[in-house]
């Protein structure tokens, strides 16, 4: 007795390509929508009590983190299926960082802060005694 299994009609390569293309377009559309809701991922009150020096350091740190995330996304996009991997692995973190950047910028404007110049950001060196100045401490005795 022979049993014949019916073959299901398989998707042609063209139909599979169209389905993958539709999935990619849908994923890219989600990324654009996600960029507009970035404040939802950040606490708007986080920077209310920061002073200008703290805000300046935070803004620089956030800019570095955003650049790092964008670099990771660009690196992931070079591989097979990289766009999907980049979106799944890194997009949410980048959206959160951008939301924090927006809140830090608002606090920066409200505080009327200004960038410090690199020369004024470095502390002045401590005063050192002149080489000919005598020490006020008595010499320590030698113990043998």
N, C-alpha and C positions, 0 to 999 in steps of 0.2 A: 504494500500500500504506500502510495506516494502522497505526501502532504505538501501542498504548495502554499507558501506564505505569500500573501499579497504584498506587493511593494507599494509603499506610500509614495505619492508623487513628491519628489524632493524639490526644494526651492532651486531655481536656476541661479546661476552665478550673478546674473543681472539683478534679480530680485533681492538677493542677499546684499549686493552692493548698494542698492537703493535703500534698503533697511539700515545698513550701517551709516550711510550718508545722512539719513533722517535722524539717527541717534546722535551723530556728531553735531548736527545743526541744533538739535534740542539741547545738548550739553552746553554749547557755546551761548545759547540764549539764556540759560540759567546763570552763567557767569556774569552776563551783563546785568541781569536783574539783581544778582547778589551784590554787585558793586554799589547799588543805590541804597541798600539797606544796612550799610556799614555801621551807623550809630547804634543799631540794635545789639551789636556785639561788644560795645564799650560802655563803661560806666561814666555817665556825663559828670558826675560829682567828684571824680577821682582827683582832678587837678585844682579844685577850688582853694585848697589851703597851701598850694605850692607857691614859693616865692620865685622871683625871676631867674635866679641862678639854678634852682632845681628844675624849673621849666626848660631852661636852655639845655641842660644836660639830658633831660627826658626827651626833648625834641630830637637831639642828635642821636640818642640811642634808638628811638623809634625809626628814624630815617635809615639807620644802619640795619635794623631788623627787617624793614620793608625791602631794602635793596638785597638783603640775603635771601628773603623769600622769593623775590622776583628772579634772582639768579638760580635758585633751586628749581623753580618752575621752568625756566628756559632750558636748564640742563635736562630735566625730565622730558621735555617736549622733543628732544632729539632722538629718543628711543622709540621702539615700536609701541604704538598705543600711548605714546607719551602725553598727548594732550589730555586724555582721560585721566591718566595717572596724576598729572600736574593739577588738574581740577580737583580730583578727589583728595589728594594728599596735602596740597598747599594752599588752595584758594581760601578756605575758611580762615586760616591763620592770617593770611594777607588782608582779608576783609576786616578782621579784628584789629590788626595793626593800623590800618587806615582810619578806622573809627577812633582809635586812641589818638592818632595824629590830629584828627579834626578837633577833638576835645582839647588837646594840649594847645593847639593854635588858637582856639577861642579863649582859653585862659590866658594865653600870652597877650592877646589883643586887649582883653579886659584889664589885665594888670599893667598895660602900657609899657611892656618890657622892650628892651633894646638889646641887640647882639653886643657882646663884649668883644673888644679887640683882642687878638692873641697876645699882645704885649701886656695888657692889663689883666689877663686871665692867669698869668703865671705869678706866683707870689715872689716878693722881693727876697733876696738872700739875707739870711740872718747876719747881723753884724758880728765880725770876728775881731778879737783883740789884736792890737798891733804886735808884731813879732818882738819888739823890745819891751813891751809892757810886762811888769812883774805880776805874778800871780798873787792873789790875796790869800790863797790857801797855804798853810805851812807844808813843807815837804814831808812825805810819809817816811817813817823810819824803816830801815832795812832790817829784815828778820832773817837770821841764818839758821 
